[in-house]
């Protein structure tokens, strides 16, 4: 299967104007670069034997080179009992950046209220997040054009304002929009969405024999307020539960 010349030109031009990565790896920085504030919410990943999984906490303060002081971490609305020496990864999202550092529990205290000291980081890992972050999701989807079913595909990544759709159906270059239908679970609750999306262009194309594979960059429009809220909640849930999927 091949494209007409004007179709190829359109997609090559589109690809040429979108060469920037979805996020920029900033490498390592120091604690001060995080611009953490007292009262900020942070997320903790625990590892090792008897690991607690993931939890959230609130920043109480820190002393440079000594420790970072947090409220007792909470998971599933229950406070966690931590042990000195326990390994932990702290993650925080501030503005357009995500930061993380590894450490261990230095001290736990119950008076005058439960709190914990984490070891102070020498290095912090940082990643700049795109204006509208997306999560790699691998969701099955169907799509239609003008009320006519066109085919099936896979949503490669998904965000609050757009998605990347991979499909074996090559659309006519005159098609500018489609209706996308897909389902997923959010906090254990099944959700189905049927959204309208503009086609911004083709991101990639490959063909093995007679089987093409094409990716379309989509931007949602005319989203219902509830649909936008659901999509935003999905992205933030992924940022907390599966930060490695964020692009």
Secondary structure, 3 states (H helix, E strand, C coil): CCCCHHHHHHHHHHHHCCCCCCCEEEEEECHHHHCCCCCCEEEEEECCCCCCCEEEEEEEEEECCCEEEEECCEECCEECCCCCCCEEEEEEEECCEEEEEEEEEEEEECCCCCEEEEECCCCEEEEECCCCCEEEEEEEEEEEECCEEEEEEEEEEEECCEEEEEECCCCCCCCCEEEEEEEEEECCEEEEEEEEEEEEEEEEEEEECCEEEEEEEEEEECCCHHHHHHHHHHHHHHHHHCHHHEC
